[in-house]
Amino acid sequence: MSDPNDKRFVVLATLHVNPAKVEAFEKIFRPFVASNRQEPGSIKFDVIVTPDKSEWHMFEVYRDEEAFEAHCDTLHHTEFHRIARDEKDPLFTKPPRVRLDYKIMSGLQLS
């Protein structure tokens, strides 16, 4: 059960990367992650990847929904999505899967 007073905003996202584009993807993704971790409202931004690097899973926690909205308006966020979703040279094999409806379990601390 989650604490209704806990305003932290959780994002779980999966990116399906074209195997032929992994190197190009990593080149733009690593600075994107580093910038996200510097945002004042970012509490956690972890990434796990499958061994074949076809799926990249992100676990993001923001101070609150407003911090997440501010994240979406940052230059590094909009620029990353513009490049990654270029229809002429797509880095993804299918659209990203993003969940914004999770809450942190009450009484648990994030590591």
HUNOR-V636157 format. One record per residue. N is the residue number from 1. RES is the residue in one letter. PSI is psi in whole degrees, 0 to 359 (none if undefined). Layout:
BEGIN
N&RES&PSI / N&RES&PSI
END
This chain:
BEGIN
1&M&143 / 2&S&158 / 3&D&120 / 4&P&342 / 5&N&351 / 6&D&111 / 7&K&359 / 8&R&142 / 9&F&123 / 10&V&137 / 11&V&130 / 12&L&122 / 13&A&144 / 14&T&128 / 15&L&131 / 16&H&100 / 17&V&135 / 18&N&122 / 19&P&329 / 20&A&352 / 21&K&12 / 22&V&316 / 23&E&315 / 24&A&320 / 25&F&310 / 26&E&325 / 27&K&324 / 28&I&335 / 29&F&320 / 30&R&313 / 31&P&327 / 32&F&313 / 33&V&314 / 34&A&317 / 35&S&319 / 36&N&319 / 37&R&342 / 38&Q&349 / 39&E&140 / 40&P&330 / 41&G&1 / 42&S&123 / 43&I&321 / 44&K&140 / 45&F&93 / 46&D&150 / 47&V&133 / 48&I&151 / 49&V&146 / 50&T&156 / 51&P&326 / 52&D&2 / 53&K&25 / 54&S&337 / 55&E&129 / 56&W&120 / 57&H&130 / 58&M&134 / 59&F&111 / 60&E&137 / 61&V&128 / 62&Y&155 / 63&R&319 / 64&D&180 / 65&E&326 / 66&E&323 / 67&A&322 / 68&F&317 / 69&E&321 / 70&A&321 / 71&H&316 / 72&C&338 / 73&D&357 / 74&T&153 / 75&L&317 / 76&H&328 / 77&H&309 / 78&T&323 / 79&E&318 / 80&F&313 / 81&H&326 / 82&R&314 / 83&I&313 / 84&A&332 / 85&R&17 / 86&D&116 / 87&E&335 / 88&K&332 / 89&D&67 / 90&P&138 / 91&L&341 / 92&F&148 / 93&T&340 / 94&K&167 / 95&P&147 / 96&P&149 / 97&R&121 / 98&V&131 / 99&R&130 / 100&L&14 / 101&D&16 / 102&Y&153 / 103&K&154 / 104&I&136 / 105&M&134 / 106&S&136 / 107&G&355 / 108&L&138 / 109&Q&141 / 110&L&143 / 111&S&none
END
